[in-house]
Amino acid sequence: MTEVFDTSNPNIARVYDYWLGGKNNFKADREQAERLLRIYPGIADAVRENRQFIGRAVTWAAGEGIDQFIDLGAGLPTSPSVHESARAVLPGSRVVYIDNDPVVVSHARALLATGDGLVAFPGDLRDPAAVLASEALTEVIDFRRPVCVILALVLHFSDAATARDITVGYSSALAPGSCIVVSVGGNDDPGGRVSATYTAGDLHMHSCEQVAGFLAGLDLVEPGLCDARAWRPGWRENPKPKPQAGYVLAAVGRKP
């Protein structure tokens, strides 16, 4: 049966795809993306900087010997993907992509069809218990060993209390040595213009203190919580985020 997708309403994964130069988006997504760009011209750069941060974080985790990855709210396939970054260091890395959008899952499954140890399936990242209990996940991921969980540009779609519950829900199930990779939009959104313009979901602009709280109980990997651009390219230089310029707050927490 051919899947029928709703192309009349914007979808965040497809909006990101447009900003990243992809082709898996529709007119409503492009119009939404352009409206946001008119308000915040730097937002597409921030999305690209986030992808670069994820690549560096995954490369770091694989360098630490972690060969299991769960990408929550994975979005549409883009290069370098999580599995490409991980397998460049550890060729046998196993990666699970999870998203609640059928377009995302369909594209990811097509991309990963011939990949051993690579899986994509639908799931709601806001329900850690259900995701972690999924047979599709436990067939690939061994939770007795360290796992890297990725929550990239997804937690600003939940309020601060819910976002913290989400990260705690995953971290509590992980073995020592595991890590959680987090990035959130750091835009101060003066006057709420971005939140008002973005119609595909509710946006919550979290403070640095709130984001740090999401990773409570975990050890922050140096350089800690910072602008995504500063996370380990030459991380000794740690520029402060520029308010109203559009940026991404990023951190990696490791379970002791």
Secondary structure as UniProt FT lines:
FT   HELIX           12..19
FT   TURN            20..21
FT   HELIX           27..39
FT   TURN            41..42
FT   HELIX           43..63
FT   TURN            64..65
FT   STRAND          68..72
FT   HELIX           82..89
FT   TURN            91..92
FT   STRAND          94..99
FT   HELIX           102..111
FT   TURN            112..114
FT   TURN            116..117
FT   STRAND          118..122
FT   TURN            125..126
FT   HELIX           128..133
FT   HELIX           135..138
FT   TURN            139..140
FT   TURN            143..144
FT   STRAND          148..152
FT   HELIX           155..157
FT   HELIX           160..171
FT   TURN            172..173
FT   TURN            176..177
FT   STRAND          179..185
FT   HELIX           190..192
FT   HELIX           193..197
FT   HELIX           208..214
FT   TURN            215..217
FT   STRAND          219..220
FT   TURN            222..223
FT   STRAND          226..227
FT   HELIX           228..230
FT   TURN            235..236
FT   TURN            243..244
FT   STRAND          248..254
//
